[in-house]
Amino acid sequence: MKNVTITLDEEVAAWARVHAARQDMSVSRMIGRMLEQRMRESAEYEESMRRFLARKPVKVSRGRARYPTREELHDRSRLR
């Protein structure tokens, strides 16, 4: 673990103390968890974007080819 000092506006600090107390944890632990969550969300987004950009483009036409399904467009099958 690494200690870090941060500066907060008094109103923000008061909110953080109350919010942390409601969750039965320290402000330090609460902020650490919030930052960890943001880091994980960012990493998931980056991985999703990398996978999307690695896919070959698909030509959609009004001819005989079918349109992709909603599931295919949003690649939701990977979330299951």
VMD Tcl script that builds the backbone (N, CA, C; Angstrom):
set m [mol new atoms 240]
animate dup $m
set s [atomselect $m all]
$s set {name element resname resid chain x y z} {
  {N N MET 1 A 0.841 -1.185 0.000}
  {CA C MET 1 A 0.000 0.000 0.000}
  {C C MET 1 A 0.881 1.241 0.000}
  {N N LYS 2 A 0.393 2.262 -0.665}
  {CA C LYS 2 A 1.109 3.529 -0.771}
  {C C LYS 2 A 0.254 4.628 -0.172}
  {N N ASN 3 A 0.816 5.413 0.731}
  {CA C ASN 3 A 0.092 6.552 1.292}
  {C C ASN 3 A 0.177 7.733 0.349}
  {N N VAL 4 A -0.947 8.418 0.162}
  {CA C VAL 4 A -1.031 9.580 -0.710}
  {C C VAL 4 A -1.804 10.666 0.029}
  {N N THR 5 A -1.338 11.896 -0.063}
  {CA C THR 5 A -2.046 13.020 0.553}
  {C C THR 5 A -2.836 13.740 -0.525}
  {N N ILE 6 A -4.102 14.025 -0.234}
  {CA C ILE 6 A -4.926 14.773 -1.182}
  {C C ILE 6 A -5.502 16.002 -0.490}
  {N N THR 7 A -5.861 16.992 -1.270}
  {CA C THR 7 A -6.470 18.209 -0.749}
  {C C THR 7 A -7.897 18.280 -1.273}
  {N N LEU 8 A -8.840 18.461 -0.354}
  {CA C LEU 8 A -10.256 18.523 -0.716}
  {C C LEU 8 A -10.868 19.819 -0.208}
  {N N ASP 9 A -11.837 20.304 -0.941}
  {CA C ASP 9 A -12.658 21.402 -0.471}
  {C C ASP 9 A -13.355 20.943 0.816}
  {N N GLU 10 A -13.583 21.836 1.764}
  {CA C GLU 10 A -14.174 21.451 3.054}
  {C C GLU 10 A -15.527 20.765 2.883}
  {N N GLU 11 A -16.341 21.248 1.952}
  {CA C GLU 11 A -17.656 20.637 1.723}
  {C C GLU 11 A -17.514 19.209 1.195}
  {N N VAL 12 A -16.565 19.007 0.305}
  {CA C VAL 12 A -16.316 17.672 -0.247}
  {C C VAL 12 A -15.779 16.753 0.843}
  {N N ALA 13 A -14.880 17.250 1.664}
  {CA C ALA 13 A -14.323 16.448 2.749}
  {C C ALA 13 A -15.422 16.035 3.734}
  {N N ALA 14 A -16.330 16.949 4.049}
  {CA C ALA 14 A -17.433 16.629 4.964}
  {C C ALA 14 A -18.325 15.552 4.365}
  {N N TRP 15 A -18.643 15.695 3.086}
  {CA C TRP 15 A -19.461 14.676 2.417}
  {C C TRP 15 A -18.751 13.327 2.450}
  {N N ALA 16 A -17.444 13.327 2.153}
  {CA C ALA 16 A -16.682 12.077 2.121}
  {C C ALA 16 A -16.681 11.400 3.493}
  {N N ARG 17 A -16.520 12.180 4.570}
  {CA C ARG 17 A -16.530 11.595 5.914}
  {C C ARG 17 A -17.876 10.943 6.214}
  {N N VAL 18 A -18.968 11.624 5.874}
  {CA C VAL 18 A -20.306 11.074 6.129}
  {C C VAL 18 A -20.536 9.831 5.278}
  {N N HIS 19 A -20.209 9.925 4.001}
  {CA C HIS 19 A -20.420 8.807 3.078}
  {C C HIS 19 A -19.611 7.584 3.517}
  {N N ALA 20 A -18.362 7.791 3.910}
  {CA C ALA 20 A -17.513 6.685 4.364}
  {C C ALA 20 A -18.067 6.082 5.650}
  {N N ALA 21 A -18.514 6.929 6.562}
  {CA C ALA 21 A -19.063 6.430 7.830}
  {C C ALA 21 A -20.301 5.572 7.581}
  {N N ARG 22 A -21.133 5.973 6.640}
  {CA C ARG 22 A -22.320 5.183 6.308}
  {C C ARG 22 A -21.952 3.806 5.781}
  {N N GLN 23 A -20.797 3.704 5.166}
  {CA C GLN 23 A -20.330 2.413 4.636}
  {C C GLN 23 A -19.404 1.703 5.627}
  {N N ASP 24 A -19.279 2.276 6.818}
  {CA C ASP 24 A -18.451 1.706 7.883}
  {C C ASP 24 A -17.007 1.509 7.426}
  {N N MET 25 A -16.427 2.560 6.826}
  {CA C MET 25 A -15.031 2.500 6.403}
  {C C MET 25 A -14.405 3.887 6.508}
  {N N SER 26 A -13.105 3.932 6.396}
  {CA C SER 26 A -12.397 5.209 6.446}
  {C C SER 26 A -12.527 5.933 5.106}
  {N N VAL 27 A -12.292 7.235 5.148}
  {CA C VAL 27 A -12.303 8.017 3.906}
  {C C VAL 27 A -11.207 7.501 2.980}
  {N N SER 28 A -10.070 7.176 3.551}
  {CA C SER 28 A -8.954 6.664 2.757}
  {C C SER 28 A -9.348 5.391 2.017}
  {N N ARG 29 A -9.951 4.444 2.719}
  {CA C ARG 29 A -10.355 3.184 2.097}
  {C C ARG 29 A -11.440 3.432 1.036}
  {N N MET 30 A -12.398 4.317 1.343}
  {CA C MET 30 A -13.474 4.607 0.394}
  {C C MET 30 A -12.910 5.191 -0.907}
  {N N ILE 31 A -12.012 6.153 -0.776}
  {CA C ILE 31 A -11.427 6.774 -1.968}
  {C C ILE 31 A -10.579 5.760 -2.725}
  {N N GLY 32 A -9.856 4.913 -1.998}
  {CA C GLY 32 A -9.070 3.863 -2.653}
  {C C GLY 32 A -9.943 2.936 -3.469}
  {N N ARG 33 A -11.076 2.534 -2.907}
  {CA C ARG 33 A -11.999 1.650 -3.636}
  {C C ARG 33 A -12.609 2.349 -4.845}
  {N N MET 34 A -12.944 3.628 -4.677}
  {CA C MET 34 A -13.515 4.380 -5.803}
  {C C MET 34 A -12.505 4.462 -6.953}
  {N N LEU 35 A -11.258 4.742 -6.622}
  {CA C LEU 35 A -10.230 4.840 -7.657}
  {C C LEU 35 A -9.952 3.485 -8.300}
  {N N GLU 36 A -9.952 2.427 -7.495}
  {CA C GLU 36 A -9.751 1.094 -8.045}
  {C C GLU 36 A -10.875 0.727 -9.017}
  {N N GLN 37 A -12.114 1.073 -8.652}
  {CA C GLN 37 A -13.249 0.795 -9.529}
  {C C GLN 37 A -13.100 1.545 -10.845}
  {N N ARG 38 A -12.724 2.812 -10.778}
  {CA C ARG 38 A -12.530 3.590 -12.019}
  {C C ARG 38 A -11.422 2.986 -12.869}
  {N N MET 39 A -10.347 2.540 -12.227}
  {CA C MET 39 A -9.239 1.930 -12.956}
  {C C MET 39 A -9.710 0.682 -13.686}
  {N N ARG 40 A -10.490 -0.172 -12.995}
  {CA C ARG 40 A -10.982 -1.406 -13.616}
  {C C ARG 40 A -11.936 -1.098 -14.764}
  {N N GLU 41 A -12.822 -0.115 -14.586}
  {CA C GLU 41 A -13.747 0.269 -15.653}
  {C C GLU 41 A -12.979 0.757 -16.869}
  {N N SER 42 A -11.937 1.536 -16.641}
  {CA C SER 42 A -11.123 2.048 -17.736}
  {C C SER 42 A -10.424 0.909 -18.474}
  {N N ALA 43 A -9.894 -0.047 -17.729}
  {CA C ALA 43 A -9.212 -1.187 -18.350}
  {C C ALA 43 A -10.194 -2.022 -19.165}
  {N N GLU 44 A -11.410 -2.218 -18.653}
  {CA C GLU 44 A -12.426 -2.972 -19.391}
  {C C GLU 44 A -12.805 -2.248 -20.677}
  {N N TYR 45 A -12.933 -0.928 -20.606}
  {CA C TYR 45 A -13.273 -0.148 -21.793}
  {C C TYR 45 A -12.150 -0.269 -22.829}
  {N N GLU 46 A -10.919 -0.123 -22.387}
  {CA C GLU 46 A -9.787 -0.210 -23.311}
  {C C GLU 46 A -9.740 -1.577 -23.993}
  {N N GLU 47 A -9.988 -2.639 -23.231}
  {CA C GLU 47 A -9.980 -3.989 -23.801}
  {C C GLU 47 A -11.117 -4.157 -24.815}
  {N N SER 48 A -12.293 -3.650 -24.477}
  {CA C SER 48 A -13.430 -3.733 -25.400}
  {C C SER 48 A -13.146 -2.964 -26.691}
  {N N MET 49 A -12.573 -1.784 -26.572}
  {CA C MET 49 A -12.251 -0.976 -27.755}
  {C C MET 49 A -11.187 -1.684 -28.601}
  {N N ARG 50 A -10.186 -2.275 -27.967}
  {CA C ARG 50 A -9.149 -2.987 -28.697}
  {C C ARG 50 A -9.744 -4.150 -29.485}
  {N N ARG 51 A -10.651 -4.920 -28.840}
  {CA C ARG 51 A -11.303 -6.042 -29.532}
  {C C ARG 51 A -12.153 -5.547 -30.696}
  {N N PHE 52 A -12.884 -4.454 -30.482}
  {CA C PHE 52 A -13.737 -3.926 -31.542}
  {C C PHE 52 A -12.902 -3.468 -32.737}
  {N N LEU 53 A -11.842 -2.734 -32.473}
  {CA C LEU 53 A -11.019 -2.210 -33.564}
  {C C LEU 53 A -10.232 -3.307 -34.277}
  {N N ALA 54 A -10.051 -4.447 -33.640}
  {CA C ALA 54 A -9.332 -5.554 -34.266}
  {C C ALA 54 A -10.204 -6.325 -35.258}
  {N N ARG 55 A -11.508 -6.124 -35.179}
  {CA C ARG 55 A -12.420 -6.840 -36.078}
  {C C ARG 55 A -12.377 -6.239 -37.474}
  {N N LYS 56 A -12.567 -7.090 -38.467}
  {CA C LYS 56 A -12.608 -6.605 -39.848}
  {C C LYS 56 A -13.955 -5.936 -40.104}
  {N N PRO 57 A -13.955 -4.886 -40.931}
  {CA C PRO 57 A -15.234 -4.224 -41.258}
  {C C PRO 57 A -16.171 -5.168 -41.996}
  {N N VAL 58 A -17.464 -4.979 -41.809}
  {CA C VAL 58 A -18.483 -5.783 -42.467}
  {C C VAL 58 A -19.284 -4.858 -43.370}
  {N N LYS 59 A -19.382 -5.239 -44.636}
  {CA C LYS 59 A -20.149 -4.432 -45.573}
  {C C LYS 59 A -21.626 -4.816 -45.448}
  {N N VAL 60 A -22.464 -3.826 -45.228}
  {CA C VAL 60 A -23.906 -4.051 -45.123}
  {C C VAL 60 A -24.535 -3.547 -46.415}
  {N N SER 61 A -25.265 -4.423 -47.085}
  {CA C SER 61 A -25.894 -4.011 -48.337}
  {C C SER 61 A -27.364 -4.405 -48.314}
  {N N ARG 62 A -28.106 -3.868 -49.237}
  {CA C ARG 62 A -29.529 -4.182 -49.335}
  {C C ARG 62 A -29.776 -5.395 -50.241}
  {N N GLY 63 A -28.713 -5.991 -50.701}
  {CA C GLY 63 A -28.836 -7.155 -51.577}
  {C C GLY 63 A -29.232 -8.401 -50.812}
  {N N ARG 64 A -28.621 -9.503 -51.154}
  {CA C ARG 64 A -28.955 -10.789 -50.538}
  {C C ARG 64 A -28.399 -10.932 -49.119}
  {N N ALA 65 A -27.401 -10.158 -48.774}
  {CA C ALA 65 A -26.797 -10.285 -47.435}
  {C C ALA 65 A -27.794 -9.814 -46.375}
  {N N ARG 66 A -27.817 -10.505 -45.255}
  {CA C ARG 66 A -28.718 -10.114 -44.182}
  {C C ARG 66 A -28.062 -9.043 -43.325}
  {N N TYR 67 A -28.892 -8.261 -42.687}
  {CA C TYR 67 A -28.375 -7.273 -41.748}
  {C C TYR 67 A -27.946 -7.985 -40.465}
  {N N PRO 68 A -26.921 -7.453 -39.785}
  {CA C PRO 68 A -26.514 -8.080 -38.525}
  {C C PRO 68 A -27.608 -7.923 -37.462}
  {N N THR 69 A -27.676 -8.868 -36.564}
  {CA C THR 69 A -28.652 -8.778 -35.481}
  {C C THR 69 A -28.172 -7.759 -34.451}
  {N N ARG 70 A -29.074 -7.380 -33.575}
  {CA C ARG 70 A -28.725 -6.453 -32.499}
  {C C ARG 70 A -27.601 -7.038 -31.642}
  {N N GLU 71 A -27.694 -8.346 -31.356}
  {CA C GLU 71 A -26.665 -9.013 -30.551}
  {C C GLU 71 A -25.304 -8.946 -31.244}
  {N N GLU 72 A -25.302 -9.172 -32.555}
  {CA C GLU 72 A -24.042 -9.127 -33.290}
  {C C GLU 72 A -23.462 -7.714 -33.309}
  {N N LEU 73 A -24.317 -6.726 -33.472}
  {CA C LEU 73 A -23.841 -5.348 -33.507}
  {C C LEU 73 A -23.218 -4.918 -32.187}
  {N N HIS 74 A -23.820 -5.336 -31.102}
  {CA C HIS 74 A -23.345 -4.904 -29.786}
  {C C HIS 74 A -22.447 -5.931 -29.118}
  {N N ASP 75 A -22.198 -7.059 -29.777}
  {CA C ASP 75 A -21.304 -8.097 -29.316}
  {C C ASP 75 A -21.594 -8.498 -27.876}
  {N N ARG 76 A -22.856 -8.646 -27.566}
  {CA C ARG 76 A -23.267 -8.983 -26.203}
  {C C ARG 76 A -23.015 -10.441 -25.856}
  {N N SER 77 A -22.768 -11.259 -26.840}
  {CA C SER 77 A -22.548 -12.677 -26.564}
  {C C SER 77 A -21.305 -12.886 -25.705}
  {N N ARG 78 A -20.352 -11.986 -25.752}
  {CA C ARG 78 A -19.123 -12.115 -24.956}
  {C C ARG 78 A -19.370 -11.832 -23.482}
  {N N LEU 79 A -20.473 -11.181 -23.145}
  {CA C LEU 79 A -20.742 -10.836 -21.766}
  {C C LEU 79 A -21.339 -11.989 -20.984}
  {N N ARG 80 A -21.772 -13.022 -21.652}
  {CA C ARG 80 A -22.408 -14.162 -20.970}
  {C C ARG 80 A -21.399 -15.156 -20.491}
}
mol reanalyze $m
mol bondsrecalc $m
mol representation Tube
mol addrep $m
